[in-house]
Amino acid sequence: MLEVGDFKKMQKIGEGTYGIVYKAKDKKTGRDVALKKIRLDSETEGVPSTAIREISLLKDLTHNNIVQLFDIVVADSSLYMVFEYLNMDMKKLMDKKKDVFTPKLVKVCM
């Protein structure tokens, strides 16, 4: 079973409503991963329903165009989702290639 100590956090790469995403290195494999840390505010609230939905969907999905969820790690008052690391997300791609996304292509992506 994985533990948070199995990963070396390298840099913060994002932040959202429920937590922070870090680029990290898996100390055992040397593989770069994205660690999504979800704060568990209190024992009574538990894991946010959005995180439960995300986990249940991603654990069954395997496709080249969908980020892979490797594992879940529980530590202290946080839940960590361990994802494959991607050096670019859709927003960065859209910002970089503004002229590529025609209205027709945007409809396909949605």
N, C-alpha and C positions, 0 to 999 in steps of 0.2 A: 504494500500500500504506500502511495506517495505521501510525502510531507512537504510543507512549505520550505523547509530547510534543504530540500533536494534541488532547489532553484536559486540562482543568483540573480537578483533584480538588477537590471542594467540601466534602465531609464523609464521614466513615465512617458507613455505615448498617447494617453487619452484619459478623459474623465467624463462621467455621466451622472445620472440621477442616483444610481444605486452604488456607485463605486468608481474605482480607478483601474486603468489597464496599464500594465508594465510590459516592456520587452524584458525577457529573462532568458537565462541559459540553464538548461537541464544539466546538472552537474554529472549525472551518470552517463548520459548519451552525448553531451556536447551540443545538442540541438537547440536552436533558438526557438522560444515559444512566446506566446502572449499570455500573460497571467491577468485574468479579470478578477479583481478583488471586489466581492460584494459584501457590504457592511450589513451585519445582522444587528439592527438597532436594539432589540430587546428579545428576551426569551419568549415573550407572549406573541410577538408578531411572526417570528420565524423567518424562513426564506421568502423573499418577495415573490409573488405569483408570476411576475414577468420572468424571473430567473428560472423558476420551475418549468414554465412553458418553453423557454429557450433550451434548457437542458433536455427536456423530453423530445423536442423536435430534432435537435442536433445529434443526439446519440444514435438516432436511426437513419440519418441522412448521410450518404456518401456520394459526393459528386465533385468533379474538378472545380466547379464554380461556387462551391459552398465551403466556407472555412470549416476545418475539421476540429471537433472537440475531442481532445485526447483523454482527459480525465477530470475529476472533481477532487478537490482537497479541502478538508474542513480543518480550520485552525483558529484557536481563541474565539473571537466573536466575528469571524469572517469566513466566507465561503470563497474558494478560488476555483475558477474555471480555467483549465489549461488548454489553450488553443494552439493550432499551428500558427507560426508567426508569418505574417504577410507584410512586406515592406511598403505596400501601397493599399489604400482602401478606395472605395468608389469616389468619395469626395476628392481625394488627392488626384485621382485619375481625371475627374471632370475638370478640376482647376487647371491641370496641366495641359489637357487636350480639349480646350473649349470649342474648337471648330469641328470636332469629330462627332459630337453628340447632336445629331439632327433630331427634329421632333419625332420622326418615324422611329429612330433608334431608341429614343427615350421611352416611347410607348412599349417597345419590345422589352426593355429592361424592367418596366414596371409590371 
